[in-house]
Amino acid sequence: MKIEVLGIVGAPSNFSLQVPDAKASPYTLYGPRGVFLKGDVFIVADTGNHRVLVWKAIPLHGEPALVVLGQRDFYSDSPNAGGDTERGLFMPTGVFLSDDGKLFLADAWNHRVLMWEKLPEENFSKPDHVIGQPSLKSVDRNMLFWCFGVYYDGYLYVCDTGNRRILRWKGVPDSMQKPDDVYEGFSWPHTLCKNEDRFFVADAGTGVSKVYVFENSLSDAYNCNSYIGQREGCDEMSLNLPYGVSANGDFLFIGDTSNNRVLVFRGDSVKPVAVVGQRNFFECGENRWEKVDEQSLCWPYAVFSTENILLVADTGNNRVIIYRFSV
């Protein structure tokens, strides 16, 4: 399997031990923990800058973002935009753009999921809907607690991470509507994805480093059909705090976050066919314990794949890396 770097989003590295600049601008990122691509729309949850950046084409050559959400301009970085909880964000993480154009965002430290009916085209756009709070002005732990992951396929799935569960609603629920289904038994469910009739949940809690696999329908953790991550550690059968997972056709990509790598699986195999960010399956150092370069990773929190593209939120290096893969 061939995996090559197409581009890097974020300030350029000087190829030293120093990580790229994180100061807010249309070009820079600070600890991004969410990334999504649909068609030409490229979206990054720029978590440390408390904002979401939107491009209308994949920024392969350092192009600036076109729209910023959560901040009044591209150079601001305060939590909740300095006090505006209706338009501001606090550690946004999971992001999802549905087939019918709805934008969902897990606004994690505000304990809510936000939705825009269509992709915003103006900076600092106010969300159309909030889930988990009675209004956009409220940011208490009313229903959700540190919600990091979101997925929508006609049903809305939310990783209610701090409450160690996953919630599901049919359609888009009212703000405080009780979920139709509650799936429990997880330690720290951070991300979920779906591929046809198979669900994957990345669980990265203390003593638990697994990606659960569910056939046909999601369920409680102990009802999983199988799991990946036979043990904690650093080898081809191990995971260490896997925060990200993305399914694409016959491939599954896992952000093995604390091992500073992305593992690639194919078919039903629990053994990976490739590793990104390390030279082999037995090295797991941050940036390979060397300088920052285009082949290294440091705490990759999020992965997303579509067609022959793999996106990795290289969180510790303040960037997103765009890869192309082929068999």
C-alpha positions in Angstrom: 0.0 0.0 0.0 1.4 3.4 -1.0 0.6 6.5 1.1 2.0 9.9 0.1 1.7 13.4 1.5 -0.2 15.8 -0.8 -0.2 18.8 1.4 -0.1 20.2 4.9 -2.6 22.7 6.5 -1.2 24.9 9.2 1.9 27.0 9.6 5.0 25.5 7.8 7.5 23.7 10.0 11.1 24.8 10.0 12.0 21.1 10.2 13.4 21.3 13.7 12.2 20.2 17.1 10.0 23.3 17.3 6.3 22.7 16.3 4.6 25.0 13.8 3.3 28.4 14.8 -0.2 28.3 16.4 -1.1 32.0 16.5 -4.6 32.4 15.0 -4.8 33.4 11.3 -6.5 32.2 8.1 -3.5 29.8 7.6 -2.7 28.5 11.1 -4.0 25.9 13.5 -3.6 25.2 17.2 -4.2 21.6 18.3 -6.9 20.7 15.7 -9.0 17.7 16.8 -11.5 17.4 14.0 -11.4 17.2 10.3 -13.9 16.5 7.5 -14.1 16.5 3.7 -17.1 16.2 1.4 -16.7 17.0 -2.2 -14.6 20.2 -2.3 -15.6 21.3 1.2 -12.8 21.0 3.7 -13.5 21.6 7.4 -11.2 21.7 10.4 -12.1 22.0 14.1 -9.3 24.3 15.1 -9.8 23.2 18.7 -7.1 25.2 20.6 -8.2 28.4 18.8 -11.8 27.7 19.7 -13.1 27.9 16.1 -13.9 26.0 12.9 -12.3 26.9 9.6 -14.0 26.2 6.2 -12.4 26.0 2.8 -14.3 25.4 -0.5 -11.3 23.4 -2.0 -8.7 21.2 -0.4 -5.9 23.6 0.6 -2.9 21.8 -0.8 -0.7 24.8 -1.2 -1.4 26.9 1.9 -4.5 28.6 0.8 -6.3 30.6 3.5 -9.6 29.5 5.0 -12.7 31.3 3.6 -15.0 31.2 6.6 -14.4 31.1 10.4 -17.0 30.0 12.9 -16.7 30.6 16.6 -14.7 33.8 16.3 -15.4 37.3 15.0 -12.4 37.2 12.7 -9.4 35.0 11.7 -7.1 36.5 14.3 -9.1 36.0 17.5 -8.8 32.9 19.7 -10.7 33.4 22.9 -13.1 30.7 24.3 -16.6 31.6 23.4 -15.4 34.6 21.5 -14.7 36.4 24.8 -18.2 35.9 26.2 -20.7 35.3 23.3 -21.9 31.7 23.9 -24.5 32.0 21.1 -21.8 32.3 18.4 -18.6 31.3 20.2 -17.1 27.9 20.8 -15.1 26.2 23.5 -12.9 23.4 22.4 -14.8 22.3 19.3 -13.9 18.7 18.3 -16.1 16.5 16.2 -17.4 17.9 12.9 -19.7 16.3 10.3 -21.3 17.6 7.1 -24.4 15.6 6.1 -25.5 14.6 2.6 -28.3 17.1 2.8 -25.9 19.9 3.7 -26.3 20.2 7.5 -23.2 21.0 9.5 -23.0 19.4 12.9 -20.3 20.3 15.5 -19.5 18.8 18.9 -18.8 21.9 20.9 -17.2 19.8 23.6 -16.5 22.0 26.6 -19.8 23.8 26.1 -21.4 20.4 26.5 -23.6 20.7 23.4 -23.9 19.9 19.7 -24.5 22.7 17.3 -26.2 22.5 13.9 -26.3 24.9 10.9 -29.0 24.1 8.3 -26.5 24.7 5.6 -22.8 25.4 5.4 -22.3 28.9 6.6 -20.8 31.4 4.2 -20.2 34.3 6.6 -17.8 34.5 9.5 -19.1 34.2 13.1 -22.5 32.7 11.8 -24.9 31.8 14.5 -26.0 28.2 14.7 -29.6 27.3 13.7 -30.0 24.7 16.4 -28.5 23.4 19.7 -28.8 20.0 21.2 -28.0 19.3 24.8 -28.8 22.8 26.1 -32.1 24.7 26.5 -30.7 27.6 24.5 -27.6 28.8 22.8 -26.9 30.9 25.9 -26.6 27.9 28.2 -23.4 25.9 28.5 -24.0 23.8 31.7 -23.9 20.0 32.0 -27.6 19.8 31.3 -27.6 16.6 29.2 -24.2 16.2 27.7 -20.7 16.2 29.3 -17.7 16.7 27.1 -19.2 15.5 23.9 -16.4 14.9 21.4 -17.8 12.9 18.5 -20.8 13.4 16.2 -22.2 11.4 13.3 -25.4 11.7 11.2 -27.0 9.4 8.7 -30.7 10.3 9.3 -30.0 9.3 12.9 -27.9 11.6 15.0 -25.2 9.9 17.1 -23.3 11.8 19.8 -20.3 10.5 21.8 -21.3 11.8 25.2 -17.8 11.2 26.3 -17.7 12.5 29.8 -20.8 10.5 30.6 -19.2 7.4 29.0 -22.0 6.7 26.6 -23.3 7.2 23.1 -26.7 8.8 22.4 -28.9 8.4 19.3 -31.9 10.3 18.0 -34.0 9.7 14.9 -33.5 12.9 12.8 -32.5 16.1 14.4 -33.9 16.3 18.0 -35.3 19.3 19.9 -32.8 21.0 22.1 -33.4 18.9 25.3 -35.2 16.0 23.7 -34.6 12.6 25.4 -32.5 10.3 23.2 -34.2 7.4 21.5 -31.4 5.1 22.4 -28.6 5.1 24.9 -25.5 2.9 24.5 -23.4 2.4 27.6 -20.4 0.4 28.9 -17.8 2.6 27.2 -14.8 4.1 29.1 -14.1 7.2 27.0 -16.0 7.0 23.6 -14.4 9.7 21.5 -15.3 9.1 17.9 -17.7 6.8 16.0 -18.1 6.1 12.3 -20.1 3.8 10.1 -19.4 1.9 6.9 -22.5 0.3 5.3 -23.9 -1.8 8.2 -20.9 -1.8 10.4 -20.2 0.7 13.3 -16.8 1.5 14.8 -16.3 3.3 18.1 -12.9 4.6 19.3 -12.7 4.1 23.1 -9.7 5.7 24.7 -10.3 5.6 28.4 -8.0 4.6 31.3 -7.0 1.0 30.8 -9.1 0.7 27.7 -7.6 1.3 24.2 -9.9 -0.3 21.7 -11.9 0.3 18.6 -15.2 -1.6 19.0 -16.8 -3.2 16.0 -20.6 -3.7 15.8 -22.4 -5.5 13.0 -25.7 -4.2 11.7 -26.5 -1.9 14.6 -24.8 -0.1 17.4 -25.2 -1.5 21.0 -23.6 -1.4 24.4 -19.9 -1.9 24.5 -20.1 -5.4 25.9 -22.3 -6.5 23.0 -19.7 -5.7 20.4 -19.0 -8.3 17.7 -15.3 -7.8 17.9 -12.7 -5.2 18.6 -9.3 -4.0 17.5 -6.6 -3.4 20.1 -5.7 -6.7 21.7 -3.5 -4.9 24.2 -1.9 -1.6 25.1 1.6 -1.0 24.0 3.5 -0.5 20.8 3.4 -3.2 18.2 1.1 -4.2 15.3 -1.6 -5.6 17.7 -1.6 -2.7 20.1 -3.4 0.6 20.5 -2.7 3.4 23.0 -5.5 5.9 23.5 -7.1 5.7 20.0 -9.1 8.9 19.7 -9.9 8.8 15.9 -11.4 6.3 13.6 -12.7 6.5 10.0 -14.0 3.8 7.6 -13.7 4.1 3.9 -14.8 1.2 1.7 -12.6 -1.8 2.6 -10.2 0.3 4.7 -10.3 1.3 8.3 -8.0 4.1 9.6 -7.4 4.4 13.4 -5.7 7.4 15.0 -3.5 5.6 17.5 -3.0 8.8 19.3 -0.6 8.2 22.1 1.5 6.0 19.8 1.8 8.9 17.5 0.7 7.0 14.4 -2.2 6.0 12.2 -2.9 2.4 11.6 -4.5 1.1 8.4 -6.6 -2.0 8.3 -8.2 -3.8 5.4 -11.2 -6.1 5.3 -11.9 -8.0 8.5 -8.3 -8.3 9.6 -7.3 -7.2 13.1 -3.7 -6.8 11.9 -2.9 -3.6 10.1 -1.5 -3.5 6.6 0.2 -0.1 6.9 1.4 2.5 9.5 1.5 6.3 9.0 3.8 8.4 11.1 6.3 5.8 12.1 8.9 3.7 10.2 7.5 0.4 11.5 4.9 -1.1 13.9 7.4 -1.1 16.8 8.3 2.6 17.0 5.9 5.0 18.7 7.8 8.2 19.6 6.5 11.7 19.2 7.8 12.9 15.8 9.9 9.7 15.9 11.9 11.5 18.7 13.4 13.6 15.9 12.6 16.8 14.1 9.2 17.7 12.9 8.8 16.8 9.2 6.1 15.8 6.8 6.4 12.1 7.7 6.2 12.5 11.4 3.1 12.7 13.7 2.6 13.9 17.3 -0.7 12.9 19.0 -3.0 12.6 16.0 -6.5 13.0 17.4 -8.6 12.7 14.3 -8.7 10.9 11.0 -11.0 11.1 8.1 -10.9 9.2 4.8 -13.0 9.5 1.6 -12.2 8.2 -1.9 -8.4 7.9 -2.0 -7.8 10.7 0.5 -6.7 10.4 4.1 -6.8 13.4 6.4 -5.0 13.4 9.8 -5.3 16.0 12.4 -1.7 16.0 13.6 -2.8 17.7 16.8 0.5 18.0 18.7 2.1 19.6 15.6 -0.7 22.1 15.0 -1.5 21.0 11.5 -3.6 18.7 9.3 -1.8 16.4 6.9 -3.5 15.4 3.6 -2.4 12.1 2.2 -3.3 10.1 -1.0 -3.2 6.4 -0.8 -3.3 3.6 -3.4 -3.1 -0.2 -3.3 
